[in-house]
Each structure stands twice: as structure tokens, then as C-alpha cells.
Amino acid sequence: MDKILPKEAALKVKRLPKDTIAAGYRHTVALKADGTVTAVGDNRYGQCDVSGWCDMVAVAAGNVIRAMLIQSG
């Protein structure tokens, strides 16, 4: 079995052609086609603070967290 390092795997990720939405417990994160991110909902723990996020290829949302994958890996 060939091993792929996380950085190599990240470089193989292609941006989805459409907007992507991830739903957390009390917030929602949206990845726009241009790579920017918008978040709405309960921001008690800062989970909607995504103002500087750009060049993203994927987003995910959890209980009070959100995660992203940037173009450069």
C-alpha cells in the first residue's frame, strides 16, 4: 500500500465547482466558489469569525469549531 503524506493529499484536492455548506451545532459555514468563507449563527466562542479566510478548498463545522483546508495545503 502506498502512503500519501497529508500535504501531498491536500495538494490533490480540487476546489468544488459550487458553493459548499457545512452545518455545526449552532452555526453554519459556507464556502463560496471564489474560495472565501461566510459563517452565520451563534458566535459565542468565535466560531463565526472567518473574515480573513480566503483561498479555501474545503470547510467543515462541528459543535463549536470549524475547520478549513487552504489551497496551498
C-alpha positions in Angstrom: 0.0 0.0 0.0 1.4 3.4 -1.0 1.5 6.0 1.7 0.4 9.6 1.0 1.5 12.3 3.3 -1.1 14.8 4.4 0.5 17.7 2.5 0.5 15.5 -0.7 -3.1 14.7 -0.2 -4.0 18.3 0.3 -2.3 19.3 -3.0 -4.5 16.8 -4.8 -7.8 18.4 -3.5 -9.6 20.3 -6.2 -11.9 23.2 -5.4 -15.6 22.2 -5.7 -17.3 24.0 -8.6 -20.3 25.0 -6.5 -20.7 26.6 -3.1 -20.4 24.2 -0.1 -22.2 24.4 3.2 -21.2 22.8 6.5 -23.6 22.8 9.5 -22.4 22.9 13.0 -24.3 22.7 16.3 -25.5 26.3 16.3 -23.7 27.8 13.3 -23.3 27.3 9.6 -20.2 27.8 7.4 -20.4 28.4 3.7 -17.5 28.1 1.2 -18.1 30.2 -1.9 -16.9 29.3 -5.3 -14.2 32.1 -5.2 -12.6 30.5 -2.1 -13.9 32.9 0.5 -15.9 31.8 3.6 -19.0 33.1 5.3 -20.3 31.9 8.7 -23.6 32.7 10.5 -25.2 31.6 13.7 -24.2 31.6 17.4 -20.7 33.2 17.7 -20.4 32.8 21.5 -17.0 31.0 21.1 -15.9 32.8 17.9 -16.9 30.0 15.6 -18.3 32.6 13.0 -15.1 34.6 12.9 -13.9 33.8 9.3 -13.2 37.3 8.0 -9.7 36.5 6.9 -10.3 33.2 5.3 -9.6 33.1 1.6 -8.2 30.5 -1.0 -10.1 27.7 0.8 -10.9 24.4 -0.9 -13.0 22.8 1.9 -14.8 23.6 5.1 -16.2 21.6 8.0 -18.2 22.6 11.1 -18.7 20.8 14.4 -20.1 21.6 17.9 -18.3 24.9 18.5 -15.5 24.6 15.9 -14.9 25.0 12.2 -12.1 23.8 10.1 -10.8 24.6 6.7 -8.3 23.4 4.0 -6.4 26.1 2.2 -5.3 25.9 -1.5 -1.6 25.5 -0.6 -2.3 22.6 1.7 
